[in-house]
Amino acid sequence: MSLCHSSLIGNLELIHSGSCRVAQTATTVIGTVASEIAGERVLQPNSPSSMVVTALSSTNKTKQLARRIYYSFTPKYRTGLVLADISKCFRNREEADRAFAIFDRDLNGDATLEEIEMACLDIHRERLALQRSMRDIDSAVARYVSEFLFTELAC
């Protein structure tokens, strides 16, 4: 391989890596601008929040999320998750208590894999119900607006 050819390949690799960084930065900037325009936080791709939202989109992924939570935080020598296992992930004890209460269905102080799975599936179902409700509201508003416009045009 000639010196000119290897230099060309090196430059192309440098351009490629630079363009990847530019694309990632542009995605972040666009997400930030969109969140400012919308007045709400837009999830960045590959963020932990985005991954959880994606996992809650289907029943199977939700069950996988529950198993991942359980096995990531529960020591192998115990059969249930306890508050101390997750408390380090929260800013204060009150937040940790509220989060743990979601999982500890029988209020016995530990959360089994089944309890965590049921809690995650309940959240999944609630999200689906909210999405359906929002579509229904959107549809009702659209019908109302079209009827209003028709009435205005008829007058």
Secondary structure, 3 states (H helix, E strand, C coil): CCHHHHHHHHHHHHHHHHHHHHHHHHHHHHHHHHHHHHCCCCCCCCCHHHHHHHHCCCHHHHHHHHHHHHHHHCCCCCCCECHHHHHCCCCCHHHHHHHHHHHCCCCCCCECHHHHHHHHHHHHHHHHHHHHHHHHHHHHHHHHHHHHHHHHHHC
